[in-house]
Amino acid sequence: MDYTTFKNRFSGLPVILSKDVTERMGGEKSRSASGGRQELRNQLSRWQKRGLIVKLKKGMYLLNENDRKVNPSKLFVANQIYTPSCVSLEYALGFYGLIPERVVEVTSITTKKTLRITNPVGRFSYQHVTTSAFRGFKITKDENGMDVFIAEPEKGVLDFLYFNLARTSNGDILSPDIFSESYRFQNVGMLKEKRLLDLASIYGNPKLTSIVKLFCKFRKEHAKE
């Protein structure tokens, strides 16, 4: 397959999977299946080196910016390159305006092993949670109108607090100042206390539950700011 044919077939897709390329080659059976797959890998590698396609991970690509019709958002890419996953933690907090910082790395949770991936689109990290804790997310639309999975605001907070338990000393637990001074939470009035407590229960971690209760007190004090 030449690049022009490849581009015309796949320019409308947000991401391109090598297995889909193999399937759409349709009827090109002049070589064995294994030989054809190897030829495809070699061709994709050559196009990548020439800058015609962008490799997101093994077996997943984008066309270059000039040739693709869809420019997927970082959130969409984060969902796609490691599944199942859901954008959460710092990136979700920044997305909802719950922290003032601009978060560059797209942070997610997953039921798979912890992973970090860097590609030409950006940096992506995934923290492992148990299946029971893989909930509390919603589907929203990105700037292209494509569905992306992101944690609810309360779940983003819970995931963040859970993965920062080791940073929370006994002294910190006694004071809610950690939420404003260390973690720099803001706009907490949007959060629902009952949802925070309900989500805290799914982790089965008494220390986390105690911290969330303290956070709820912090929320009440700062809800009108």
C-alpha positions in Angstrom: 0.0 0.0 0.0 1.4 3.4 -0.9 1.1 6.4 1.4 -1.5 8.2 -0.6 -3.8 5.2 -0.5 -3.2 4.8 3.2 -3.9 8.5 3.9 -7.1 8.5 1.9 -8.4 5.4 3.8 -7.5 6.5 7.3 -7.5 10.4 7.3 -11.0 10.4 8.9 -10.1 8.3 11.9 -8.9 9.9 15.2 -6.3 7.1 15.7 -5.1 4.4 13.5 -4.5 0.8 14.7 -2.2 -1.4 12.8 -4.7 -4.3 13.1 -7.3 -2.1 11.4 -4.8 -1.4 8.6 -4.3 -5.1 8.1 -8.0 -5.7 7.9 -8.6 -2.9 5.5 -5.9 -4.0 3.2 -8.6 -6.3 1.9 -7.6 -9.0 -0.5 -4.0 -8.2 -0.8 -2.9 -11.9 -0.6 0.1 -12.0 -2.7 2.2 -12.8 0.4 1.6 -15.0 3.4 -0.3 -13.5 6.3 2.8 -13.3 8.5 4.9 -11.8 5.7 2.2 -9.2 5.0 2.1 -8.2 8.7 5.9 -7.8 8.8 5.8 -5.8 5.6 3.1 -3.6 7.1 5.3 -3.0 10.3 8.2 -2.1 8.1 6.2 0.3 6.0 4.7 2.0 9.1 8.2 2.4 10.5 9.4 4.0 7.3 6.5 6.4 7.2 7.1 7.3 10.9 10.8 8.1 10.2 9.7 10.3 7.3 7.2 12.2 9.6 4.2 11.0 7.7 2.7 9.3 10.7 3.0 9.8 14.4 3.5 6.7 16.7 1.4 7.0 19.9 2.4 3.5 21.1 3.1 0.1 19.6 0.4 -0.5 17.0 -1.3 2.9 17.3 -0.7 5.9 15.1 -1.9 9.3 13.9 -1.4 10.8 10.5 0.7 13.9 10.5 -1.0 17.2 11.2 -1.3 18.2 7.6 -3.0 15.0 6.4 -5.3 14.1 9.3 -8.9 15.4 9.2 -9.4 14.8 13.0 -7.0 16.2 15.5 -7.8 14.2 18.7 -7.5 15.9 22.1 -5.1 14.7 24.7 -8.0 13.4 26.8 -9.1 11.2 23.9 -5.6 10.0 23.3 -5.2 9.2 27.0 -8.4 7.1 26.9 -7.2 5.2 23.8 -3.6 4.4 24.4 -4.3 2.5 27.6 -7.7 0.8 28.2 -9.7 0.7 30.4 -8.7 4.0 31.8 -10.3 7.3 32.9 -8.7 10.7 33.2 -8.5 11.7 36.9 -6.1 12.9 39.6 -4.2 16.2 38.9 -5.4 16.6 35.3 -9.0 16.2 36.3 -8.5 18.7 39.2 -7.1 21.2 36.8 -9.8 20.5 34.2 -12.5 21.4 36.8 -10.6 24.4 38.2 -10.1 22.8 41.6 -6.4 23.6 41.6 -4.8 26.7 40.1 -2.0 24.9 38.3 -1.9 24.1 34.6 -1.3 20.4 34.5 0.7 19.2 31.5 0.8 15.5 32.0 -2.5 13.8 31.5 -3.1 11.6 34.6 -5.5 8.7 34.6 -6.6 5.7 36.7 -6.8 2.2 35.3 -7.5 -1.4 36.5 -4.3 -2.4 34.7 -0.7 -2.0 36.0 0.7 1.5 36.6 2.3 2.9 33.4 3.8 6.1 32.0 3.9 6.8 28.3 5.6 9.7 26.5 4.9 10.3 22.8 4.8 13.3 20.4 1.3 14.3 21.6 2.3 14.6 25.3 3.0 12.8 28.6 0.5 10.3 29.9 0.5 8.4 33.3 -1.8 5.8 34.6 -2.2 4.7 38.3 -3.6 1.3 39.2 -6.8 1.1 41.2 -8.9 -2.0 42.1 -11.9 -2.8 40.0 -14.2 -1.7 42.8 -12.6 1.7 42.8 -12.8 2.1 39.0 -16.1 4.1 39.0 -17.2 7.6 39.5 -16.4 8.8 36.0 -18.6 10.4 33.3 -18.6 10.8 29.5 -18.1 14.3 28.2 -17.3 15.8 24.9 -13.9 17.1 24.0 -13.3 20.1 21.7 -13.9 17.9 18.6 -17.2 16.6 20.0 -15.7 13.2 20.7 -16.6 11.2 23.8 -13.9 11.1 26.5 -14.0 9.4 29.9 -13.1 11.7 32.9 -13.6 11.4 36.6 -16.4 13.3 38.3 -15.0 16.3 40.3 -15.5 14.4 43.5 -13.7 11.2 42.2 -10.8 13.3 40.9 -10.4 14.6 44.5 -10.7 11.1 46.0 -8.2 9.6 43.6 -5.7 12.4 44.3 -6.1 12.1 48.1 -5.8 8.3 47.9 -2.5 8.4 46.0 -1.1 11.0 48.3 -1.8 9.1 51.5 1.9 8.5 52.0 2.5 12.3 52.0 0.0 12.9 54.7 1.5 12.7 58.1 -0.5 12.4 61.3 0.2 16.0 62.0 -1.3 17.0 58.6 -4.4 15.0 59.3 -5.1 17.2 62.4 -5.2 20.4 60.3 -7.3 21.2 57.2 -4.5 23.7 56.1 -2.9 21.0 54.0 -5.8 21.3 51.5 -5.2 25.0 50.9 -1.5 25.3 51.6 0.0 22.1 50.3 -2.6 20.9 47.8 -3.9 24.4 46.8 -7.5 23.3 46.4 -9.9 26.1 45.3 -13.5 26.3 44.0 -14.5 23.5 46.4 -18.1 24.7 46.6 -18.8 22.8 43.4 -18.2 19.5 45.3 -21.0 17.5 46.9 -20.2 16.3 50.4 -22.4 13.2 50.2 -20.8 12.1 46.9 -17.3 12.6 48.5 -18.2 10.4 51.4 -19.9 7.8 49.2 -16.9 7.5 47.0 -14.5 7.4 49.9 -16.3 4.2 51.1 -15.3 2.2 48.0 -11.6 2.3 48.8 -12.1 0.5 52.2 -9.3 2.6 53.7 -9.9 4.1 57.1 -7.1 6.7 56.8 -8.6 7.9 53.5 -12.1 8.1 55.1 -10.7 10.3 57.9 -8.9 12.6 55.5 -12.1 12.9 53.4 -14.1 13.9 56.4 -11.6 16.6 57.2 -11.7 17.7 53.6 -15.5 18.0 53.9 -15.0 20.4 56.8 -12.5 22.4 54.7 -15.1 22.4 51.9 -17.8 23.9 54.2 -15.4 26.6 55.3 -14.4 27.6 51.8 -17.5 26.8 49.8 -18.4 30.5 49.3 -14.9 31.7 48.4 
